[in-house]
Every structure is written in C-alpha cells, then in structure tokens.
C-alpha cells in the first residue's frame, strides 16, 4: 500500500524548487543562464554534461564572475559555444547574411509580392539553378574525360 500525502492547494509540481533568490540575478549570471536556455538545457542537464554538481551551475548563474578557467572549456563544449562567447557578457551580433548584394535585394523585393507571384519567381529560379548545375556537371565530366 502506497502512502498518501496531503498536498497544499497552493503547492503544485510546477512551482519552482529551491531557495528563492534574495537579490536580483547579476548580469553575468543572467548571461550564463541565457546561454544554457538557448542550448535547450536545464541546470541539471548542464551539470550532468559537465560532470559537476548542480549547485555549481546555480552558483555560476547567481554570480557576477565567470567560472574558473579550467571549467570554461567544458562549459563551452556542453553549451555548443566558444569560450569567448561565455566570457562575453553582451548579446552576439547577428551574423550577416551570406547572400549579399543584388540577390539579397531581389529576394527582399520578391518577398513583398503576392504568394502567386512568389511561386512563379521560385519556379524560374529552380529551373535556372537546375540548368546551371547540369552545365557545371557537363563541364566537370568533360574535363574528367579529357584528362
């Protein structure tokens, strides 16, 4: 027979566990917490990946100082970022788009058109890309046969 425990109506499994923070989270700790959340990890999961106690993760996220240098590499690996990103307490600038210049401008303009017009443009681009690939393949095969 399992023991039945009475649960207070204000308590639920969704409520946060542990001691509530008395002071606001420092900026650097918030940065580490953001990196962890962006990686899709809980504190417990990050602790397991790094093979450290969960209390270490909690401490670092409540601290205004970065972890010790010997921990940074393992943390970066677990979070899928570089050590530089962990040490940097500023949001990363978005990477510039690869498609620069004329194509980027054209695609931006095309995105303002109706769905039907966009579909027509997409069909033309698909056909051109297919044609260019086959021409490139023919050139590559032609060079291979000549050699």
Buried (B, 14 or more C-beta within 10 A) or exposed (E): EEEEEEEEEEEEEEEEEEEEEEEEBBEBBBBBBEBBEEBEBEBEBBBBBBEBEBEBBBEBBBBEEBBEEEBBEBBBEBBEBEBEBBBEBEEEEEEEEEEEEEEEEEBEEBEEEEEEEBEEBEEEBEEEEEEEEEEEEEEEEEEEEEE
